[in-house]
């Protein structure tokens, strides 16, 4: 029998050890070591010239010893990301659908930080002041630019009109072809008439050719209740955050249907791709009117697929249809007709999503008549008023007015060029950076030697690199050409959806190439269609290769590198809203941080 004293000693020692090695203590020590390492790297590695000059090894004046806050911030972010995604991180061992409250709170915080970052990011290009100044005559295009088009539309609708209350120019009325940009600019160079840029002009009146749904949902109610205009950049941020939320929900349903065993880390990879790499950063950087139809359509598409997959999954489990989900999914995707019409092609994804149920005659049969109507009728309900809206403005229910746009090209006389479209298709996906010798070391496609032989590929808007070059993890899609990855995806049930996504993406790229050439803003039209099969394919790979596997951390690294490459393009000096003009402090901080190292 143990003595009381010895018993007390044996019980107390483990308690002391546990306290000393508690999680908060280890975390505090790791943070302290990381901070010391970060400052040491900044002081020694990034200031190597200073120390060598001070020691007399190289000649010159060492100059002041300046600490770069930008480098410190970047190194801190890199450290945090490394801790989150390193091979030994707990996120690879936590099953997503079994995670505890602490992991869920952390996930919520990460999402909130993403939304706040999106809001801050949207202000870098200084568009708030530009939007608030109203109409401004631009001598470069000899026309008036006014980014408040949706507010003008809200005013028109509230007054019972479909045309915008803007002054018509005698020059446009007198031209046989008012959409000829060269002649229009020549005639207006001295007259300086209020010809509105990027507005649809038809039969003597101006119209908004952008989808009407965002106006009905946000701009019109705000004006009706407050009597004030709603600033466009605020709506861009709102739809960007809604898109992030919708991508998070869609990923949950995709995982429940196609990859129930994924880890928290694999879900985060999916969010980095489907949420942040889908083109939302490109839209948020220049928060004018153009991103609103795209982001709103992306939001409704994600929500529509979310409801449809949820409906199918629940039927597969209970053999009972929740028709509310079918209806909600169809309404969501149908609303894209009033945002950005090409997104309505997402309705074709109903066939791979409900493939088994269609085979079982749950649709397109007498037994499945109510399911069929639940999917089809919402499209008819949304199509009817939009068709009337187009017919009343332009005399055709299929004409949304984009061809009547007063812009840098005559969109009423586009000609089809198969060679041009094929080259632009490849550019959209695979164009590498055009490197130059000065910061930020990249330039637009317009500096490419290819233009010397094919000047028709000159772009009116900055284009820095193809989507797969900026999102290199999507190159894994070529794995579908191999039998083993294809079989793995098929076994999980995601092959049909993936193939359908890739087919629609190809069509969307062709349309974008034909209508407007290469434009990074239009990545969002097809990026999500490449990213969904990418995520499903990555989720179908062997899960982490054991506790010390490095496959998923490597994929996470590649995904984050893609975000970094994309963010680097925002330093480009040819961009609209270029940072070196609109936010010179940030631009010079990054420039000095990089050039000091070199």
C-alpha positions as CSV (number, residue, x, y, z in Angstrom):
1,X,0.0,0.0,0.0
2,X,1.4,3.4,-1.0
3,X,2.2,6.0,1.6
4,X,0.0,9.2,1.6
5,X,3.1,11.4,0.8
6,X,4.2,9.3,-2.2
7,X,0.6,9.1,-3.5
8,X,0.4,12.9,-3.4
9,X,3.7,13.3,-5.2
10,X,2.8,10.9,-8.0
11,X,-0.5,12.7,-8.6
12,X,0.9,16.2,-8.6
13,X,3.8,15.8,-11.0
14,X,1.7,15.1,-14.1
15,X,-0.6,18.0,-13.3
16,X,2.5,20.4,-13.2
17,X,3.7,19.0,-16.5
18,X,0.4,19.3,-18.2
19,X,0.1,22.9,-17.1
20,X,3.6,23.8,-18.4
21,X,2.9,22.1,-21.8
22,X,-0.6,23.5,-22.2
23,X,-1.7,24.5,-25.7
24,X,-1.8,28.3,-25.0
25,X,1.9,28.1,-23.7
26,X,3.0,26.3,-26.8
27,X,1.1,28.6,-29.1
28,X,2.6,31.7,-27.4
29,X,6.1,30.3,-27.7
30,X,5.6,29.5,-31.4
31,X,4.3,33.0,-32.1
32,X,7.2,34.5,-30.3
33,X,9.8,32.4,-32.2
34,X,8.0,33.3,-35.5
35,X,8.1,37.0,-34.7
36,X,11.8,36.9,-33.8
37,X,12.5,34.9,-37.0
38,X,10.5,37.4,-39.2
39,X,12.3,40.4,-37.8
40,X,15.6,38.6,-38.1
41,X,14.9,37.9,-41.8
42,X,13.9,41.4,-42.4
43,X,16.9,42.9,-40.6
44,X,19.6,40.5,-42.0
45,X,18.4,39.0,-45.3
46,X,16.6,41.9,-46.8
47,X,19.2,44.4,-45.6
48,X,22.3,42.5,-46.8
49,X,23.6,45.4,-48.7
50,X,23.4,47.6,-45.7
51,X,25.5,45.3,-43.5
52,X,28.0,44.5,-46.3
53,X,28.4,48.3,-46.9
54,X,28.7,49.0,-43.2
55,X,31.5,46.3,-43.0
56,X,33.3,47.8,-45.9
57,X,33.0,44.7,-48.0
58,X,31.2,46.6,-50.8
59,X,31.6,50.4,-51.4
60,X,29.0,53.0,-51.1
61,X,26.8,54.7,-48.5
62,X,24.8,52.3,-46.4
63,X,22.0,54.8,-46.1
64,X,19.2,54.6,-43.4
65,X,18.2,51.3,-41.9
66,X,14.5,51.1,-42.8
67,X,12.2,48.3,-41.8
68,X,9.6,47.4,-44.5
69,X,6.2,47.0,-42.9
70,X,4.9,45.4,-46.2
71,X,7.5,42.7,-46.0
72,X,6.8,42.1,-42.3
73,X,3.1,41.7,-43.1
74,X,3.7,39.4,-46.1
75,X,6.0,37.2,-44.0
76,X,3.5,37.1,-41.2
77,X,0.8,36.0,-43.7
78,X,3.1,33.4,-45.1
79,X,3.7,32.0,-41.7
80,X,0.0,31.9,-40.8
81,X,-0.8,30.1,-44.0
82,X,2.1,27.7,-43.4
83,X,0.8,26.9,-40.0
84,X,-2.7,26.3,-41.3
85,X,-1.8,24.2,-44.3
86,X,1.5,22.4,-43.4
87,X,1.5,18.6,-43.6
88,X,1.3,18.1,-39.9
89,X,-1.6,20.6,-39.5
90,X,-4.7,19.3,-37.8
91,X,-6.9,20.4,-40.6
92,X,-5.9,17.4,-42.7
93,X,-7.1,15.0,-40.0
94,X,-10.3,16.7,-39.0
95,X,-13.2,15.3,-41.0
96,X,-15.2,18.2,-42.3
97,X,-18.6,16.8,-41.4
98,X,-17.4,15.7,-37.9
99,X,-15.6,18.9,-36.9
100,X,-16.3,20.5,-33.5
101,X,-17.5,23.9,-32.4
102,X,-13.9,25.3,-32.3
103,X,-13.3,24.4,-35.9
104,X,-16.6,25.8,-37.0
105,X,-15.9,29.1,-35.2
106,X,-12.5,29.3,-36.9
107,X,-14.1,28.7,-40.3
108,X,-16.6,31.4,-39.6
109,X,-13.9,33.9,-38.6
110,X,-11.9,33.0,-41.8
111,X,-15.0,33.7,-43.9
112,X,-15.6,37.0,-42.1
113,X,-12.0,38.0,-42.7
114,X,-12.4,37.2,-46.4
115,X,-15.5,39.5,-46.7
116,X,-13.8,42.3,-44.8
117,X,-10.7,41.9,-47.0
118,X,-12.9,42.0,-50.1
119,X,-14.4,45.3,-49.0
120,X,-11.0,46.8,-48.3
121,X,-9.6,45.4,-51.6
122,X,-12.4,47.1,-53.6
123,X,-11.3,50.5,-52.4
124,X,-7.7,50.3,-53.6
125,X,-8.4,51.5,-57.1
126,X,-10.2,54.7,-55.8
127,X,-13.5,54.2,-57.6
128,X,-15.6,55.8,-54.9
129,X,-14.5,59.3,-55.8
130,X,-14.9,58.6,-59.5
131,X,-18.4,57.3,-59.1
132,X,-19.5,60.3,-56.9
133,X,-18.3,62.9,-59.4
134,X,-21.0,61.9,-61.9
135,X,-20.7,62.5,-65.7
136,X,-17.1,63.4,-66.9
137,X,-16.1,64.1,-70.4
138,X,-13.1,61.9,-71.5
139,X,-11.0,63.4,-74.3
140,X,-9.4,60.1,-75.1
141,X,-12.7,58.6,-76.2
142,X,-14.5,61.8,-76.9
143,X,-17.4,60.8,-74.8
144,X,-18.9,61.1,-71.3
145,X,-18.3,58.5,-68.7
146,X,-20.8,58.0,-66.0
147,X,-20.6,54.9,-63.7
148,X,-24.0,55.4,-62.2
149,X,-25.9,53.6,-65.0
150,X,-28.0,51.5,-62.6
151,X,-29.0,54.6,-60.6
152,X,-30.2,56.2,-63.9
153,X,-32.2,53.0,-64.6
154,X,-33.7,53.1,-61.1
155,X,-34.8,56.7,-61.7
156,X,-36.3,55.7,-65.1
157,X,-38.2,52.7,-63.7
158,X,-39.6,54.7,-60.8
159,X,-40.9,57.4,-63.3
160,X,-42.5,54.7,-65.4
161,X,-40.0,54.8,-68.3
162,X,-37.7,52.2,-69.8
163,X,-35.3,54.7,-71.4
164,X,-32.9,56.7,-69.4
165,X,-33.4,60.4,-68.8
166,X,-30.2,61.5,-70.5
167,X,-29.7,64.1,-73.2
168,X,-29.5,62.8,-76.7
169,X,-26.7,64.0,-78.9
170,X,-27.4,65.6,-82.3
171,X,-24.2,63.9,-83.5
172,X,-25.6,60.5,-82.9
173,X,-28.9,61.4,-84.4
174,X,-27.2,62.6,-87.6
175,X,-24.9,59.6,-88.0
176,X,-25.9,56.8,-90.3
177,X,-24.1,54.4,-88.1
178,X,-23.7,55.9,-84.5
179,X,-21.8,52.8,-83.4
180,X,-18.8,53.6,-85.5
181,X,-16.3,54.6,-82.8
182,X,-13.7,56.3,-85.1
183,X,-16.2,58.6,-86.9
184,X,-18.1,59.3,-83.8
185,X,-14.9,60.5,-82.0
186,X,-13.9,62.6,-85.0
187,X,-17.3,64.3,-85.1
188,X,-17.4,64.9,-81.4
189,X,-13.8,66.1,-80.9
190,X,-14.7,69.8,-81.1
191,X,-18.4,69.6,-80.4
192,X,-17.9,67.7,-77.1
193,X,-21.5,66.6,-77.0
194,X,-22.7,64.4,-74.1
195,X,-22.3,61.1,-75.8
196,X,-22.6,58.5,-73.0
197,X,-19.9,55.8,-73.1
198,X,-21.0,52.2,-72.5
199,X,-24.7,53.0,-72.6
200,X,-27.0,51.4,-75.2
201,X,-28.2,53.9,-77.8
202,X,-31.3,52.9,-79.8
203,X,-33.8,54.9,-81.8
204,X,-32.7,58.3,-80.3
205,X,-32.7,57.2,-76.6
206,X,-30.3,55.7,-74.1
207,X,-30.9,52.4,-72.3
208,X,-29.1,50.3,-69.8
209,X,-28.0,47.1,-71.5
210,X,-26.8,45.5,-68.3
211,X,-29.2,43.0,-66.6
212,X,-32.2,44.6,-64.8
213,X,-32.3,42.2,-61.9
214,X,-29.5,43.8,-59.7
215,X,-31.3,47.2,-60.2
216,X,-34.6,45.7,-59.1
217,X,-33.0,44.1,-56.1
218,X,-30.8,46.9,-54.8
219,X,-30.7,50.2,-56.6
220,X,-34.5,50.7,-57.1
221,X,-35.6,49.8,-53.5
222,X,-32.8,52.0,-52.0
223,X,-33.9,55.0,-54.1
224,X,-37.6,54.3,-53.4
225,X,-37.0,54.2,-49.6
226,X,-34.3,56.8,-49.2
227,X,-34.6,59.1,-52.2
228,X,-30.9,58.8,-52.7
229,X,-28.7,57.0,-55.2
230,X,-26.9,53.8,-54.0
231,X,-23.1,53.9,-54.7
232,X,-22.1,51.3,-57.3
233,X,-19.0,50.1,-55.5
234,X,-21.0,49.2,-52.4
235,X,-23.2,46.9,-54.4
236,X,-20.2,45.3,-56.0
237,X,-18.8,44.4,-52.6
238,X,-22.2,43.2,-51.4
239,X,-22.5,40.8,-54.4
240,X,-18.8,39.7,-54.0
241,X,-19.5,38.7,-50.4
242,X,-22.8,37.0,-51.3
243,X,-20.8,35.1,-53.9
244,X,-18.3,33.9,-51.3
245,X,-21.2,32.8,-49.1
246,X,-22.9,31.0,-51.9
247,X,-19.6,29.2,-52.9
248,X,-19.2,28.0,-49.3
249,X,-22.7,26.6,-49.3
250,X,-22.3,25.0,-52.7
251,X,-19.1,23.3,-51.6
252,X,-20.9,21.8,-48.6
253,X,-23.5,20.2,-50.9
254,X,-20.9,19.1,-53.4
255,X,-19.0,17.4,-50.6
256,X,-22.1,15.7,-49.2
257,X,-22.9,14.3,-52.6
258,X,-19.5,13.5,-54.1
259,X,-17.0,13.4,-51.2
260,X,-18.4,12.8,-47.8
261,X,-15.0,11.9,-46.3
262,X,-13.1,15.1,-47.1
263,X,-11.1,16.8,-44.4
264,X,-11.4,20.4,-43.2
265,X,-8.2,21.2,-45.2
266,X,-9.7,19.8,-48.4
267,X,-12.8,21.9,-47.9
268,X,-10.6,25.0,-47.5
269,X,-8.8,24.2,-50.7
270,X,-12.2,24.1,-52.4
271,X,-13.1,27.5,-50.9
272,X,-9.8,29.0,-52.1
273,X,-10.6,27.8,-55.6
274,X,-14.4,28.2,-56.0
275,X,-14.7,31.2,-53.8
276,X,-11.6,33.3,-54.4
277,X,-10.3,32.0,-57.7
278,X,-13.5,32.3,-59.7
279,X,-12.9,35.8,-60.9
280,X,-14.3,37.6,-57.9
281,X,-11.0,39.4,-57.1
282,X,-10.9,40.7,-60.7
283,X,-14.5,42.1,-60.3
284,X,-13.8,43.6,-56.9
285,X,-10.7,45.4,-57.9
286,X,-12.5,47.9,-60.2
287,X,-15.9,48.2,-58.6
288,X,-17.8,50.0,-61.4
289,X,-21.0,48.8,-63.0
290,X,-19.4,46.0,-65.0
291,X,-18.9,43.5,-62.1
292,X,-22.4,43.8,-60.8
293,X,-24.2,41.7,-63.6
294,X,-21.3,39.2,-63.4
295,X,-21.2,38.8,-59.7
296,X,-24.9,38.7,-59.3
297,X,-25.2,36.0,-62.0
298,X,-22.4,34.0,-60.3
299,X,-24.2,34.3,-56.9
300,X,-27.5,33.1,-58.4
301,X,-25.8,30.3,-60.3
302,X,-24.0,29.0,-57.1
303,X,-27.3,29.2,-55.2
304,X,-29.3,27.4,-57.9
305,X,-26.8,24.5,-58.0
306,X,-26.8,24.4,-54.2
307,X,-30.6,24.0,-54.1
308,X,-30.7,21.4,-57.0
309,X,-27.9,19.2,-55.5
310,X,-29.6,19.4,-52.1
311,X,-32.9,18.3,-53.6
312,X,-31.3,15.4,-55.4
313,X,-29.3,14.3,-52.4
314,X,-32.2,14.3,-50.1
315,X,-34.3,12.4,-52.6
316,X,-31.6,9.8,-52.9
317,X,-31.7,9.3,-49.1
318,X,-35.4,9.5,-48.4
319,X,-37.0,8.8,-51.8
320,X,-39.1,12.0,-51.2
321,X,-38.8,15.2,-53.2
322,X,-38.5,18.6,-51.6
323,X,-40.0,20.5,-54.4
324,X,-39.2,23.8,-52.7
325,X,-35.5,23.1,-53.4
326,X,-36.3,22.3,-57.0
327,X,-38.2,25.6,-57.4
328,X,-35.6,27.7,-55.6
329,X,-32.8,26.2,-57.7
330,X,-34.7,27.0,-60.9
331,X,-35.6,30.5,-59.9
332,X,-32.1,31.2,-58.9
333,X,-30.6,30.1,-62.2
334,X,-33.4,31.7,-64.2
335,X,-32.6,35.1,-62.5
336,X,-29.3,35.0,-64.3
337,X,-31.2,35.9,-67.5
338,X,-31.7,39.3,-65.9
339,X,-28.1,39.6,-64.8
340,X,-25.8,38.1,-67.4
341,X,-27.7,35.9,-69.8
342,X,-25.0,33.4,-70.7
343,X,-25.0,32.1,-67.1
344,X,-28.4,30.6,-67.7
345,X,-26.6,27.8,-69.5
346,X,-26.1,26.5,-66.0
347,X,-29.6,25.0,-66.4
348,X,-28.0,22.3,-68.5
349,X,-26.2,21.0,-65.4
350,X,-29.6,19.7,-64.3
351,X,-29.1,16.8,-66.6
352,X,-25.9,15.4,-64.9
353,X,-27.2,16.4,-61.4
354,X,-30.5,14.5,-61.9
355,X,-29.2,11.9,-64.3
356,X,-30.2,8.9,-62.1
357,X,-33.6,10.4,-61.4
358,X,-34.3,11.1,-65.0
359,X,-33.4,7.4,-65.8
360,X,-35.8,6.4,-63.0
361,X,-38.6,8.5,-64.7
362,X,-38.8,11.0,-61.8
363,X,-38.7,13.7,-64.6
364,X,-40.2,13.9,-68.0
365,X,-42.9,11.3,-67.3
366,X,-46.5,11.3,-66.0
367,X,-45.2,10.2,-62.6
368,X,-42.6,12.9,-62.5
369,X,-44.8,15.7,-64.0
370,X,-44.8,17.8,-60.9
371,X,-41.0,17.6,-60.5
372,X,-40.6,18.5,-64.2
373,X,-42.9,21.5,-63.7
374,X,-41.1,22.5,-60.5
375,X,-37.9,22.8,-62.6
376,X,-39.2,24.3,-65.8
377,X,-42.0,26.7,-64.7
378,X,-39.7,29.1,-62.7
379,X,-37.7,29.7,-65.9
380,X,-40.9,30.6,-67.8
381,X,-42.0,32.9,-65.0
382,X,-38.7,34.8,-65.1
383,X,-38.3,34.7,-68.9
384,X,-41.7,36.3,-69.6
385,X,-41.1,39.7,-68.0
386,X,-37.5,39.8,-69.3
387,X,-38.7,39.0,-72.8
388,X,-41.3,41.8,-72.6
389,X,-38.6,44.2,-71.2
390,X,-36.4,43.5,-74.3
391,X,-39.3,43.6,-76.7
392,X,-40.4,47.0,-75.4
393,X,-37.0,48.5,-75.7
394,X,-35.4,46.9,-78.8
395,X,-38.2,45.3,-80.6
396,X,-37.0,41.7,-80.0
397,X,-37.5,39.6,-76.9
398,X,-34.0,38.0,-77.4
399,X,-32.2,41.4,-77.8
400,X,-30.7,42.6,-74.5
401,X,-29.2,45.6,-76.1
402,X,-25.5,44.9,-75.8
403,X,-25.0,45.2,-79.6
404,X,-26.2,48.9,-79.4
405,X,-23.5,49.8,-76.9
406,X,-21.6,53.0,-77.5
407,X,-18.1,51.7,-76.9
408,X,-14.7,51.2,-78.6
409,X,-16.0,48.9,-81.3
410,X,-19.0,48.6,-83.6
411,X,-20.8,45.7,-82.0
412,X,-23.6,45.7,-84.6
413,X,-21.2,44.5,-87.4
414,X,-19.1,41.8,-85.7
415,X,-17.6,39.3,-88.1
416,X,-16.8,35.7,-87.3
417,X,-13.1,34.7,-87.5
418,X,-12.4,31.1,-86.6
419,X,-8.7,31.7,-86.4
420,X,-9.0,34.7,-84.1
421,X,-11.4,32.8,-81.8
422,X,-9.1,29.8,-81.6
423,X,-6.1,31.9,-80.7
424,X,-8.1,33.9,-78.1
425,X,-9.4,30.6,-76.7
426,X,-5.8,29.5,-76.0
427,X,-5.0,32.9,-74.6
428,X,-7.9,32.8,-72.2
429,X,-6.5,29.6,-70.8
430,X,-2.7,29.3,-71.4
431,X,-1.2,32.7,-72.2
432,X,2.0,33.1,-70.0
433,X,3.1,36.4,-68.4
434,X,4.7,39.0,-70.7
435,X,7.8,39.7,-68.7
436,X,9.6,43.1,-68.8
437,X,12.7,44.4,-67.1
438,X,11.2,46.9,-64.6
439,X,8.8,46.6,-61.7
440,X,6.2,45.0,-61.6
441,X,8.0,42.9,-64.3
442,X,4.8,42.1,-66.2
443,X,3.0,43.8,-69.0
444,X,-0.2,43.2,-71.0
445,X,-0.6,40.9,-74.0
446,X,-0.3,44.0,-76.2
447,X,3.5,43.8,-75.8
448,X,3.6,40.2,-77.2
449,X,5.5,39.6,-80.4
450,X,2.5,37.7,-81.6
451,X,0.7,41.0,-82.2
452,X,3.3,41.9,-84.9
453,X,1.9,39.1,-87.0
454,X,-1.7,39.2,-85.7
455,X,-2.6,42.8,-84.8
456,X,-6.3,41.9,-84.6
457,X,-5.5,40.4,-81.2
458,X,-4.8,43.8,-79.7
459,X,-6.9,44.1,-76.6
460,X,-8.8,47.3,-75.5
461,X,-8.5,46.2,-71.9
462,X,-5.5,44.9,-70.0
463,X,-4.9,41.2,-70.2
464,X,-1.9,39.8,-68.3
465,X,-2.1,36.0,-68.5
466,X,-4.4,33.1,-69.2
467,X,-6.6,31.6,-66.5
468,X,-4.8,28.3,-66.1
469,X,-1.5,30.1,-65.8
470,X,-3.0,32.3,-63.0
471,X,-4.7,29.3,-61.4
472,X,-2.2,26.5,-62.0
473,X,-4.0,23.9,-59.9
474,X,-6.6,23.7,-62.7
475,X,-4.0,22.0,-64.9
476,X,-4.9,18.9,-63.0
477,X,-8.0,18.7,-65.3
478,X,-5.8,17.2,-67.9
479,X,-5.7,14.2,-65.5
480,X,-9.2,13.4,-66.8
481,X,-7.4,12.2,-69.9
482,X,-5.9,9.4,-67.8
483,X,-7.9,6.3,-66.9
484,X,-7.1,6.2,-63.1
485,X,-8.1,9.8,-62.2
486,X,-11.2,9.5,-64.4
487,X,-12.2,6.2,-62.8
488,X,-11.7,7.7,-59.3
489,X,-14.0,10.6,-60.2
490,X,-16.6,8.3,-61.8
491,X,-16.7,6.1,-58.7
492,X,-17.7,9.1,-56.6
493,X,-20.3,10.1,-59.1
494,X,-18.8,13.4,-60.2
495,X,-17.6,12.6,-63.7
496,X,-20.8,13.5,-65.6
497,X,-21.1,16.9,-63.8
498,X,-17.4,17.6,-64.5
499,X,-17.7,16.8,-68.2
500,X,-20.8,19.0,-68.6
501,X,-19.1,21.9,-66.8
502,X,-16.1,21.6,-69.1
503,X,-18.3,21.6,-72.2
504,X,-20.2,24.7,-71.1
505,X,-17.0,26.4,-70.2
506,X,-15.6,25.8,-73.7
507,X,-18.7,27.4,-75.2
508,X,-18.6,30.4,-72.9
509,X,-14.9,31.0,-73.8
510,X,-15.8,30.9,-77.5
511,X,-18.7,33.4,-76.9
512,X,-16.4,35.7,-74.9
513,X,-13.7,35.5,-77.6
514,X,-16.3,36.3,-80.4
515,X,-18.1,39.2,-78.6
516,X,-15.3,41.0,-76.8
517,X,-11.9,39.4,-77.4
518,X,-9.7,38.6,-74.4
519,X,-10.7,40.3,-71.2
520,X,-9.7,39.3,-67.7
521,X,-13.1,40.5,-66.4
522,X,-14.7,37.7,-68.3
523,X,-12.8,35.0,-66.5
524,X,-15.8,34.8,-64.1
525,X,-18.0,33.7,-67.0
526,X,-16.3,30.3,-67.3
527,X,-13.8,30.1,-64.3
528,X,-16.4,28.4,-62.0
529,X,-17.1,25.8,-64.7
530,X,-13.4,24.8,-64.6
531,X,-13.1,25.0,-60.9
532,X,-16.0,22.7,-60.0
533,X,-14.5,19.8,-61.8
534,X,-11.1,20.7,-60.4
535,X,-12.4,20.6,-56.9
536,X,-14.2,17.3,-57.5
537,X,-11.2,15.7,-59.1
538,X,-8.9,16.9,-56.2
539,X,-11.4,15.5,-53.7
540,X,-11.4,12.2,-55.4
541,X,-7.7,11.7,-55.1
542,X,-6.3,9.4,-52.3
543,X,-7.0,11.2,-49.0
544,X,-3.8,12.7,-47.7
545,X,-1.7,9.6,-48.0
546,X,-1.8,8.9,-44.3
547,X,-1.1,11.2,-41.3
548,X,2.2,12.5,-42.8
549,X,1.0,12.8,-46.4
550,X,2.0,15.8,-48.5
551,X,-0.4,15.6,-51.4
552,X,-3.1,17.9,-50.1
553,X,-0.7,20.4,-48.5
554,X,1.0,20.6,-51.9
555,X,-2.3,21.2,-53.6
556,X,-3.1,23.9,-51.0
557,X,0.3,25.5,-51.8
558,X,-0.4,25.5,-55.5
559,X,-3.8,27.1,-54.9
560,X,-2.4,29.8,-52.8
561,X,0.4,30.5,-55.3
562,X,-2.3,31.0,-57.9
563,X,-4.0,33.6,-55.7
564,X,-0.6,35.3,-55.3
565,X,0.0,35.3,-59.1
566,X,-3.4,36.8,-59.7
567,X,-2.8,39.5,-57.0
568,X,0.5,40.4,-58.6
569,X,-1.4,41.4,-61.8
570,X,-3.1,44.1,-59.8
571,X,0.2,45.9,-59.7
572,X,0.2,46.2,-63.4
573,X,0.7,49.7,-64.6
574,X,-1.7,49.3,-67.6
575,X,-4.7,48.5,-65.5
576,X,-7.8,50.7,-65.3
577,X,-7.6,52.1,-61.8
578,X,-3.9,51.3,-61.7
579,X,-2.4,51.3,-58.2
580,X,0.6,53.4,-59.1
581,X,-1.9,56.2,-59.7
582,X,-4.8,55.5,-57.4
583,X,-2.9,54.0,-54.5
584,X,0.8,55.1,-55.0
585,X,1.7,54.5,-51.3
586,X,0.9,50.8,-51.5
587,X,2.4,50.5,-54.9
588,X,5.7,52.0,-53.8
589,X,5.8,50.0,-50.6
590,X,5.6,46.8,-52.6
591,X,8.0,48.1,-55.2
592,X,10.6,49.2,-52.6
593,X,10.2,45.9,-50.7
594,X,11.0,43.9,-53.8
595,X,13.7,46.1,-55.2
596,X,15.5,46.2,-51.9
597,X,15.9,42.4,-52.0
598,X,17.1,42.4,-55.6
